[in-house]
Amino acid sequence: GRISSSTGLPTVLGWRGHELQWRGISRSFDVRAEDVAAIYQSADGLLVQSLLDKHRVRYIYMGHREMVTYGDDFLTGFEFLKSVFSVDDVTIYEYLP
């Protein structure tokens, strides 16, 4: 959510507590949280691509929070992800379907 609010680009999953407060249900956000975790953690390129397509993702942000939450071993090596920005502990990947 913090990147989305700064860039204006939509995010797959924002602040879950805020969404729960306003919408009162969490199941759809739970599914999105599972999808986001799979994008960051899966070694299965076909699964990652299908989830990026499902959620219409163009950019993936990998910063300190994402590394702590999901690890930092997975997004590298996929031919369909290109690093388009990197500084300090932040890398932004562009999805090239």
C-alpha positions, 0 to 999 in steps of 0.5 A: 500500500505504501508504494501504491499511495506514493505512485498512484499505481494500484496494488494487489494487496493494500492494508488488510486491516483497513480493507477489513474495517471498511468492507467487513470481510477478509476472505477475498483479501486472504486469497490475495495475500496467498497469491502475493506470497506465491508470487514472491516465493514460488520457484514455479515460473508458470505459476508466477506468470499466471498470478501476475496475469490474473492480477494484471501486475506490471511491476514488482517491488522488492524492498526491505519489508518484502525481503523480511516477509517473503525472503529474497531468493525467488524473483531472480532468474525468471526470464519474464522479469527484468530489473528496471530499478535498483538502489540500496535494498530496493529492486523493481522488476517489470513483468514482460509477458 
